[in-house]
Amino acid sequence: MKKRWDGLVVCKEDFEIRHPQLSLKVHGDKQTVPMPRPEGTDVFLSYCDIWTSSAYADSGTADCMRADYAPLTYQRLLDLKSTNVG
């Protein structure tokens, strides 16, 4: 009877030596990915809707207003804007 590496006492036929891979001391390496690309700059997009493209005073926005564009009356435009959330 012999004492094996894991503490078991076994007969001669079942005896086995400790595997060499079990005694390796491996230190893990940092497997972080470097910054793949720099952070992009923010791009702001403007859009034109019925209020910003309206030709009524104080309702249009630069680069959106269209001259003589009044598909709705001013009062109807205000009513739509006040009922619309946001």
N, C-alpha and C positions, 0 to 999 in steps of 0.2 A: 504494500500500500504506500502511495506517495501523495503528498499534498500538492495540489495543482495551484496555478497562479491566482485563481479566483477563490481560493480557500477551501475547495472541495477535496476530500480525501478519496482517491480513486485507485482502482487496480492498474496494473501495468499496461493492459490493453487499452484503457480509456484515458491514459495520461497524454496530455498534449501541452506543448510549450506555448508560452504567450506569443501572440502574433506580433511581429515587429511594428506593424502599423499602429498598434494601440499605444506604443510608447513615444510616438512623435508628438512634439509640442509645436503646434502651428498657431501662428499669430495671424488673425484675420487682417486683410488689407482693406483700406478704404475704397469702396467701390462706388463712390459718388460720381455722377456724371458732371463734368464741368459745364458751366453755363453754355448751352448749345448755341444760343444767339442772344444778342443784347435785347433788352426790353424796348419794344417799339414806342413810338410817340403816339399820343392820343390824336385821333382825327375826329373832328366834330363836323357832322353833316347837317346842313339846314334843309328844311323842306318847306314847301309852299302849300297852304291849304286855302279854303274858301275865305278865311278871315284875313290871312296875311297877303293874299293876292287881290283883295278888294280895293277898289279905287276910292272908297270913302276916307275922309280925313281921320287921322289917328287910328286907323284899323289896319293899314297895310304895313308891310315890312320892306326894307330896302332889298332890291334884287328880286322881289316877289310881286310887287304891285304891278298891275297892268292898267294902263290908261283906258278909261271908259269901260272898265270891267265892273259891272254891277248886276250880277244875275239875280240878286235878292234885294228887297228894299232894306233900308238901313235898320228899320225897326225889326224886321224878320231876322236879320243878321244878329242883332243884339239878343233877341229871344232865343235863337239857337245857341249862342255862346253862353247865355246864363243857364240854360238847361243842361248843357254838356258838362260832365264832370271832368275837371282837369283843365 
